[in-house]
Amino acid sequence: MTEILKQDQFAPMSVADQVIQIFAANEGFTDDIDVKDVARFESELVDHVYCVCPALYEEIMAGKKLSADTRSELREAVRTFRQAF
């Protein structure tokens, strides 16, 4: 989990990006990914959610507590991405 929130010094992540990454890790989607690939997985995952599920990304950006439906939609988006990774 320590690889999840590593950020470049002058390139901070948005809160939405952090939420997506922490959610994926918390749900176990990064458990079997080699540590050296975690940063790429997380970066590409955020891009996937942003591009493929823009409404979901905007809902996360709103900063409200994630509803059960939002969590379910995010879980499915991560699952879909994980299968292609």
Secondary structure, DSSP 8 states (H G I E B T S, - for coil): -TTTT--BTTB---HHHHHHHHHHHHTTTTTTS-HHHHHHHHHHHHHHHHHH-HHHHHHHHTT----HHHHHHHHHHHHHHHHH-
